[in-house]
Amino acid sequence: MFRLDAFPALVEFAKSCVKNGVACRFSVVDCIGEDAVASCKRLAESAGVPLYVRKYIADS
């Protein structure tokens, strides 16, 4: 129900945090694929929010 409305609000919240000096970053796991990671990088750059790409660690 809230999923589609929540995403833009999340991006705006992160932008507001950065603007006000609150440490904040987006993060993704690299297993989503190169194209998806590239899309996330573009979104993060356009929002001015740092992006951390985490390595997927499989269970041993």
N, CA, C and O atoms as a CHARMM CRD file, in Angstrom:
* protein
*
  240
    1    1 MET  N      0.81300  -1.19600   0.00000 PROA 1      0.00000
    2    1 MET  CA     0.00000   0.00000   0.00000 PROA 1      0.00000
    3    1 MET  C      0.86100   1.26700   0.00000 PROA 1      0.00000
    4    1 MET  O      0.61800   2.18500  -0.78400 PROA 1      0.00000
    5    2 PHE  N      1.84700   1.31600   0.86200 PROA 2      0.00000
    6    2 PHE  CA     2.67400   2.52100   0.97200 PROA 2      0.00000
    7    2 PHE  C      3.94100   2.43900   0.13300 PROA 2      0.00000
    8    2 PHE  O      4.66200   3.43000   0.01300 PROA 2      0.00000
    9    3 ARG  N      4.22200   1.29500  -0.44000 PROA 3      0.00000
   10    3 ARG  CA     5.50900   1.06400  -1.09200 PROA 3      0.00000
   11    3 ARG  C      5.84300   2.11200  -2.15000 PROA 3      0.00000
   12    3 ARG  O      6.94100   2.66800  -2.12600 PROA 3      0.00000
   13    4 LEU  N      4.94900   2.38900  -3.05700 PROA 4      0.00000
   14    4 LEU  CA     5.25400   3.33900  -4.12800 PROA 4      0.00000
   15    4 LEU  C      5.39500   4.76600  -3.61500 PROA 4      0.00000
   16    4 LEU  O      6.20200   5.53200  -4.14300 PROA 4      0.00000
   17    5 ASP  N      4.63300   5.13000  -2.60900 PROA 5      0.00000
   18    5 ASP  CA     4.74300   6.47100  -2.03300 PROA 5      0.00000
   19    5 ASP  C      5.95700   6.59500  -1.11600 PROA 5      0.00000
   20    5 ASP  O      6.49400   7.68900  -0.94000 PROA 5      0.00000
   21    6 ALA  N      6.38600   5.49000  -0.53800 PROA 6      0.00000
   22    6 ALA  CA     7.47300   5.52600   0.43900 PROA 6      0.00000
   23    6 ALA  C      8.83000   5.81000  -0.20100 PROA 6      0.00000
   24    6 ALA  O      9.66000   6.49100   0.40300 PROA 6      0.00000
   25    7 PHE  N      9.06900   5.31000  -1.39500 PROA 7      0.00000
   26    7 PHE  CA    10.38900   5.46100  -2.00900 PROA 7      0.00000
   27    7 PHE  C     10.78200   6.91500  -2.22400 PROA 7      0.00000
   28    7 PHE  O     11.87300   7.30700  -1.80800 PROA 7      0.00000
   29    8 PRO  N      9.93500   7.74300  -2.86100 PROA 8      0.00000
   30    8 PRO  CA    10.30900   9.15500  -3.01700 PROA 8      0.00000
   31    8 PRO  C     10.49200   9.85500  -1.66400 PROA 8      0.00000
   32    8 PRO  O     11.34200  10.73500  -1.52700 PROA 8      0.00000
   33    9 ALA  N      9.69900   9.46400  -0.67800 PROA 9      0.00000
   34    9 ALA  CA     9.83100  10.05900   0.65500 PROA 9      0.00000
   35    9 ALA  C     11.16900   9.67400   1.28000 PROA 9      0.00000
   36    9 ALA  O     11.79600  10.48800   1.95700 PROA 9      0.00000
   37   10 LEU  N     11.60300   8.44300   1.05700 PROA 10     0.00000
   38   10 LEU  CA    12.89100   7.98900   1.56700 PROA 10     0.00000
   39   10 LEU  C     14.03100   8.78200   0.93700 PROA 10     0.00000
   40   10 LEU  O     14.96400   9.19100   1.62800 PROA 10     0.00000
   41   11 VAL  N     13.95500   8.99700  -0.37000 PROA 11     0.00000
   42   11 VAL  CA    14.98600   9.77300  -1.07000 PROA 11     0.00000
   43   11 VAL  C     15.00900  11.20900  -0.54700 PROA 11     0.00000
   44   11 VAL  O     16.08100  11.76000  -0.29500 PROA 11     0.00000
   45   12 GLU  N     13.84900  11.80900  -0.38500 PROA 12     0.00000
   46   12 GLU  CA    13.78000  13.18500   0.13200 PROA 12     0.00000
   47   12 GLU  C     14.32000  13.26600   1.55900 PROA 12     0.00000
   48   12 GLU  O     14.99300  14.23400   1.91300 PROA 12     0.00000
   49   13 PHE  N     14.03000  12.26100   2.37500 PROA 13     0.00000
   50   13 PHE  CA    14.54200  12.22900   3.74500 PROA 13     0.00000
   51   13 PHE  C     16.06900  12.17500   3.74100 PROA 13     0.00000
   52   13 PHE  O     16.71600  12.89800   4.49800 PROA 13     0.00000
   53   14 ALA  N     16.64400  11.32500   2.89700 PROA 14     0.00000
   54   14 ALA  CA    18.10200  11.21500   2.82200 PROA 14     0.00000
   55   14 ALA  C     18.72400  12.52600   2.34800 PROA 14     0.00000
   56   14 ALA  O     19.74700  12.95500   2.88200 PROA 14     0.00000
   57   15 LYS  N     18.11400  13.16300   1.35200 PROA 15     0.00000
   58   15 LYS  CA    18.61100  14.45800   0.87300 PROA 15     0.00000
   59   15 LYS  C     18.56600  15.49300   1.98900 PROA 15     0.00000
   60   15 LYS  O     19.49200  16.29000   2.14000 PROA 15     0.00000
   61   16 SER  N     17.49800  15.48100   2.76600 PROA 16     0.00000
   62   16 SER  CA    17.35500  16.41500   3.88100 PROA 16     0.00000
   63   16 SER  C     18.42300  16.16400   4.94500 PROA 16     0.00000
   64   16 SER  O     18.97500  17.10700   5.51300 PROA 16     0.00000
   65   17 CYS  N     18.70900  14.89600   5.21000 PROA 17     0.00000
   66   17 CYS  CA    19.75200  14.56700   6.18400 PROA 17     0.00000
   67   17 CYS  C     21.09500  15.13300   5.74000 PROA 17     0.00000
   68   17 CYS  O     21.78600  15.78900   6.51900 PROA 17     0.00000
   69   18 VAL  N     21.46000  14.88000   4.49300 PROA 18     0.00000
   70   18 VAL  CA    22.74000  15.36800   3.97400 PROA 18     0.00000
   71   18 VAL  C     22.78400  16.89000   4.03500 PROA 18     0.00000
   72   18 VAL  O     23.78700  17.46900   4.45300 PROA 18     0.00000
   73   19 LYS  N     21.70100  17.53600   3.62000 PROA 19     0.00000
   74   19 LYS  CA    21.63700  19.00200   3.62400 PROA 19     0.00000
   75   19 LYS  C     21.83900  19.57200   5.02100 PROA 19     0.00000
   76   19 LYS  O     22.43500  20.63700   5.18000 PROA 19     0.00000
   77   20 ASN  N     21.34100  18.86000   6.04200 PROA 20     0.00000
   78   20 ASN  CA    21.41800  19.33800   7.41600 PROA 20     0.00000
   79   20 ASN  C     22.60000  18.76500   8.19600 PROA 20     0.00000
   80   20 ASN  O     22.66200  18.90000   9.41800 PROA 20     0.00000
   81   21 GLY  N     23.53300  18.12900   7.49500 PROA 21     0.00000
   82   21 GLY  CA    24.75400  17.64800   8.13700 PROA 21     0.00000
   83   21 GLY  C     24.61400  16.35700   8.91100 PROA 21     0.00000
   84   21 GLY  O     25.48300  16.02600   9.71800 PROA 21     0.00000
   85   22 VAL  N     23.54500  15.62400   8.68400 PROA 22     0.00000
   86   22 VAL  CA    23.34200  14.34400   9.36500 PROA 22     0.00000
   87   22 VAL  C     23.95800  13.24500   8.49800 PROA 22     0.00000
   88   22 VAL  O     23.65200  13.13900   7.31100 PROA 22     0.00000
   89   23 ALA  N     24.82400  12.43200   9.09600 PROA 23     0.00000
   90   23 ALA  CA    25.46900  11.35400   8.34800 PROA 23     0.00000
   91   23 ALA  C     24.41900  10.37900   7.82500 PROA 23     0.00000
   92   23 ALA  O     23.58200   9.87900   8.57800 PROA 23     0.00000
   93   24 CYS  N     24.48000  10.12700   6.54300 PROA 24     0.00000
   94   24 CYS  CA    23.46100   9.31000   5.89700 PROA 24     0.00000
   95   24 CYS  C     24.05300   8.74100   4.61600 PROA 24     0.00000
   96   24 CYS  O     24.87800   9.38800   3.97000 PROA 24     0.00000
   97   25 ARG  N     23.64000   7.54000   4.24600 PROA 25     0.00000
   98   25 ARG  CA    24.05500   6.98100   2.96300 PROA 25     0.00000
   99   25 ARG  C     23.05000   5.93600   2.51600 PROA 25     0.00000
  100   25 ARG  O     22.34100   5.33700   3.32400 PROA 25     0.00000
  101   26 PHE  N     23.01000   5.73500   1.21000 PROA 26     0.00000
  102   26 PHE  CA    22.24700   4.63500   0.64200 PROA 26     0.00000
  103   26 PHE  C     23.18400   3.44100   0.57300 PROA 26     0.00000
  104   26 PHE  O     24.40300   3.60700   0.51100 PROA 26     0.00000
  105   27 SER  N     22.62200   2.23600   0.58500 PROA 27     0.00000
  106   27 SER  CA    23.45900   1.05900   0.37400 PROA 27     0.00000
  107   27 SER  C     22.68200   0.00800  -0.40400 PROA 27     0.00000
  108   27 SER  O     21.46200  -0.10700  -0.29100 PROA 27     0.00000
  109   28 VAL  N     23.42200  -0.74600  -1.19100 PROA 28     0.00000
  110   28 VAL  CA    22.87300  -1.86300  -1.95200 PROA 28     0.00000
  111   28 VAL  C     23.86000  -3.01800  -1.86200 PROA 28     0.00000
  112   28 VAL  O     25.03500  -2.82500  -1.54900 PROA 28     0.00000
  113   29 VAL  N     23.36800  -4.21900  -2.14100 PROA 29     0.00000
  114   29 VAL  CA    24.22800  -5.39900  -2.19400 PROA 29     0.00000
  115   29 VAL  C     24.54200  -5.67200  -3.66000 PROA 29     0.00000
  116   29 VAL  O     23.65200  -5.61200  -4.51000 PROA 29     0.00000
  117   30 ASP  N     25.79600  -5.96900  -3.95700 PROA 30     0.00000
  118   30 ASP  CA    26.23600  -6.09100  -5.35100 PROA 30     0.00000
  119   30 ASP  C     25.58700  -7.23100  -6.13400 PROA 30     0.00000
  120   30 ASP  O     25.75900  -7.29900  -7.35100 PROA 30     0.00000
  121   31 CYS  N     24.85800  -8.11500  -5.49000 PROA 31     0.00000
  122   31 CYS  CA    24.24100  -9.24500  -6.19400 PROA 31     0.00000
  123   31 CYS  C     23.02600  -8.83300  -7.02700 PROA 31     0.00000
  124   31 CYS  O     22.44600  -9.67400  -7.71200 PROA 31     0.00000
  125   32 ILE  N     22.63000  -7.56500  -6.98500 PROA 32     0.00000
  126   32 ILE  CA    21.46500  -7.12300  -7.76300 PROA 32     0.00000
  127   32 ILE  C     21.79900  -6.93300  -9.23800 PROA 32     0.00000
  128   32 ILE  O     20.89900  -6.73100 -10.05400 PROA 32     0.00000
  129   33 GLY  N     23.07200  -6.99500  -9.58600 PROA 33     0.00000
  130   33 GLY  CA    23.49200  -6.87500 -10.98600 PROA 33     0.00000
  131   33 GLY  C     24.08300  -5.51200 -11.29000 PROA 33     0.00000
  132   33 GLY  O     23.77200  -4.51800 -10.63300 PROA 33     0.00000
  133   34 GLU  N     24.93700  -5.48600 -12.29200 PROA 34     0.00000
  134   34 GLU  CA    25.66200  -4.25900 -12.64600 PROA 34     0.00000
  135   34 GLU  C     24.73500  -3.13100 -13.08200 PROA 34     0.00000
  136   34 GLU  O     24.95100  -1.97500 -12.71900 PROA 34     0.00000
  137   35 ASP  N     23.70800  -3.45800 -13.85800 PROA 35     0.00000
  138   35 ASP  CA    22.78700  -2.41400 -14.32700 PROA 35     0.00000
  139   35 ASP  C     22.02900  -1.78300 -13.16600 PROA 35     0.00000
  140   35 ASP  O     21.85600  -0.56500 -13.11900 PROA 35     0.00000
  141   36 ALA  N     21.57800  -2.61100 -12.23200 PROA 36     0.00000
  142   36 ALA  CA    20.84500  -2.09300 -11.07700 PROA 36     0.00000
  143   36 ALA  C     21.75900  -1.25600 -10.18400 PROA 36     0.00000
  144   36 ALA  O     21.34600  -0.21700  -9.66900 PROA 36     0.00000
  145   37 VAL  N     22.99500  -1.70700 -10.00200 PROA 37     0.00000
  146   37 VAL  CA    23.95300  -0.93600  -9.20200 PROA 37     0.00000
  147   37 VAL  C     24.21900   0.40600  -9.87700 PROA 37     0.00000
  148   37 VAL  O     24.29800   1.43400  -9.20600 PROA 37     0.00000
  149   38 ALA  N     24.35800   0.40000 -11.20100 PROA 38     0.00000
  150   38 ALA  CA    24.58300   1.65000 -11.93700 PROA 38     0.00000
  151   38 ALA  C     23.39100   2.59600 -11.77300 PROA 38     0.00000
  152   38 ALA  O     23.58000   3.80200 -11.62000 PROA 38     0.00000
  153   39 SER  N     22.17700   2.06600 -11.80200 PROA 39     0.00000
  154   39 SER  CA    20.97900   2.89300 -11.58300 PROA 39     0.00000
  155   39 SER  C     20.98700   3.49500 -10.18600 PROA 39     0.00000
  156   39 SER  O     20.65000   4.66400 -10.00100 PROA 39     0.00000
  157   40 CYS  N     21.37400   2.69200  -9.21100 PROA 40     0.00000
  158   40 CYS  CA    21.44200   3.18200  -7.83100 PROA 40     0.00000
  159   40 CYS  C     22.50000   4.27200  -7.69500 PROA 40     0.00000
  160   40 CYS  O     22.29800   5.25500  -6.98200 PROA 40     0.00000
  161   41 LYS  N     23.62200   4.09500  -8.37800 PROA 41     0.00000
  162   41 LYS  CA    24.67600   5.11900  -8.34600 PROA 41     0.00000
  163   41 LYS  C     24.16900   6.42700  -8.93800 PROA 41     0.00000
  164   41 LYS  O     24.43100   7.50100  -8.39500 PROA 41     0.00000
  165   42 ARG  N     23.44300   6.33900 -10.05200 PROA 42     0.00000
  166   42 ARG  CA    22.89900   7.55900 -10.67000 PROA 42     0.00000
  167   42 ARG  C     21.90900   8.23900  -9.72900 PROA 42     0.00000
  168   42 ARG  O     21.93400   9.46000  -9.58000 PROA 42     0.00000
  169   43 LEU  N     21.04800   7.46500  -9.10000 PROA 43     0.00000
  170   43 LEU  CA    20.07700   8.02600  -8.15900 PROA 43     0.00000
  171   43 LEU  C     20.79400   8.70100  -6.99300 PROA 43     0.00000
  172   43 LEU  O     20.46200   9.82700  -6.62400 PROA 43     0.00000
  173   44 ALA  N     21.77000   8.01500  -6.41700 PROA 44     0.00000
  174   44 ALA  CA    22.50300   8.57000  -5.28100 PROA 44     0.00000
  175   44 ALA  C     23.22100   9.86300  -5.66600 PROA 44     0.00000
  176   44 ALA  O     23.19100  10.84100  -4.91800 PROA 44     0.00000
  177   45 GLU  N     23.86000   9.86500  -6.82400 PROA 45     0.00000
  178   45 GLU  CA    24.55900  11.07200  -7.27900 PROA 45     0.00000
  179   45 GLU  C     23.58900  12.22100  -7.50000 PROA 45     0.00000
  180   45 GLU  O     23.87600  13.35600  -7.11900 PROA 45     0.00000
  181   46 SER  N     22.44800  11.94200  -8.10800 PROA 46     0.00000
  182   46 SER  CA    21.48300  13.01900  -8.36900 PROA 46     0.00000
  183   46 SER  C     20.87600  13.55100  -7.07400 PROA 46     0.00000
  184   46 SER  O     20.47400  14.71200  -7.00400 PROA 46     0.00000
  185   47 ALA  N     20.80900  12.70200  -6.04900 PROA 47     0.00000
  186   47 ALA  CA    20.26400  13.12200  -4.76000 PROA 47     0.00000
  187   47 ALA  C     21.33600  13.74700  -3.87000 PROA 47     0.00000
  188   47 ALA  O     21.01500  14.38900  -2.87000 PROA 47     0.00000
  189   48 GLY  N     22.61400  13.56100  -4.23000 PROA 48     0.00000
  190   48 GLY  CA    23.70000  14.08000  -3.40200 PROA 48     0.00000
  191   48 GLY  C     23.93100  13.26000  -2.14700 PROA 48     0.00000
  192   48 GLY  O     24.43900  13.76500  -1.14600 PROA 48     0.00000
  193   49 VAL  N     23.55400  11.99200  -2.20800 PROA 49     0.00000
  194   49 VAL  CA    23.67700  11.08900  -1.05800 PROA 49     0.00000
  195   49 VAL  C     24.73100  10.03200  -1.39300 PROA 49     0.00000
  196   49 VAL  O     24.66600   9.42500  -2.46200 PROA 49     0.00000
  197   50 PRO  N     25.69700   9.79900  -0.50400 PROA 50     0.00000
  198   50 PRO  CA    26.70600   8.77500  -0.77900 PROA 50     0.00000
  199   50 PRO  C     26.06200   7.39100  -0.91800 PROA 50     0.00000
  200   50 PRO  O     25.03900   7.10300  -0.29700 PROA 50     0.00000
  201   51 LEU  N     26.67600   6.55000  -1.73500 PROA 51     0.00000
  202   51 LEU  CA    26.20000   5.18000  -1.93300 PROA 51     0.00000
  203   51 LEU  C     27.29600   4.21400  -1.54200 PROA 51     0.00000
  204   51 LEU  O     28.44600   4.37100  -1.95300 PROA 51     0.00000
  205   52 TYR  N     26.94600   3.21500  -0.75000 PROA 52     0.00000
  206   52 TYR  CA    27.86300   2.15200  -0.36500 PROA 52     0.00000
  207   52 TYR  C     27.38900   0.87400  -1.04100 PROA 52     0.00000
  208   52 TYR  O     26.26900   0.42200  -0.80100 PROA 52     0.00000
  209   53 VAL  N     28.22900   0.29000  -1.88200 PROA 53     0.00000
  210   53 VAL  CA    27.89900  -0.96900  -2.54200 PROA 53     0.00000
  211   53 VAL  C     28.56300  -2.08600  -1.74200 PROA 53     0.00000
  212   53 VAL  O     29.78600  -2.22400  -1.72300 PROA 53     0.00000
  213   54 ARG  N     27.71800  -2.87800  -1.08500 PROA 54     0.00000
  214   54 ARG  CA    28.21300  -3.95100  -0.22500 PROA 54     0.00000
  215   54 ARG  C     28.41300  -5.22800  -1.03600 PROA 54     0.00000
  216   54 ARG  O     27.67500  -5.50200  -1.98200 PROA 54     0.00000
  217   55 LYS  N     29.41100  -5.99400  -0.65200 PROA 55     0.00000
  218   55 LYS  CA    29.67600  -7.29000  -1.28000 PROA 55     0.00000
  219   55 LYS  C     28.71400  -8.32800  -0.71200 PROA 55     0.00000
  220   55 LYS  O     28.45400  -8.36300   0.49100 PROA 55     0.00000
  221   56 TYR  N     28.19600  -9.16500  -1.59600 PROA 56     0.00000
  222   56 TYR  CA    27.34600 -10.26300  -1.16100 PROA 56     0.00000
  223   56 TYR  C     28.22500 -11.33000  -0.54200 PROA 56     0.00000
  224   56 TYR  O     29.23000 -11.72800  -1.13200 PROA 56     0.00000
  225   57 ILE  N     27.85700 -11.79500   0.63900 PROA 57     0.00000
  226   57 ILE  CA    28.60200 -12.85600   1.31300 PROA 57     0.00000
  227   57 ILE  C     27.66000 -14.04200   1.45600 PROA 57     0.00000
  228   57 ILE  O     26.68400 -13.98900   2.20500 PROA 57     0.00000
  229   58 ALA  N     27.96100 -15.10500   0.73600 PROA 58     0.00000
  230   58 ALA  CA    27.12400 -16.30500   0.78900 PROA 58     0.00000
  231   58 ALA  C     27.36700 -17.03800   2.10400 PROA 58     0.00000
  232   58 ALA  O     28.45900 -16.98500   2.67000 PROA 58     0.00000
  233   59 ASP  N     26.33900 -17.71600   2.57200 PROA 59     0.00000
  234   59 ASP  CA    26.51100 -18.55400   3.76600 PROA 59     0.00000
  235   59 ASP  C     27.52100 -19.64700   3.45500 PROA 59     0.00000
  236   59 ASP  O     27.55600 -20.17500   2.34300 PROA 59     0.00000
  237   60 SER  N     28.34900 -19.98600   4.45600 PROA 60     0.00000
  238   60 SER  CA    29.33600 -21.04000   4.20800 PROA 60     0.00000
  239   60 SER  C     28.78000 -22.39800   4.51000 PROA 60     0.00000
  240   60 SER  O     29.47800 -23.40000   4.35600 PROA 60     0.00000
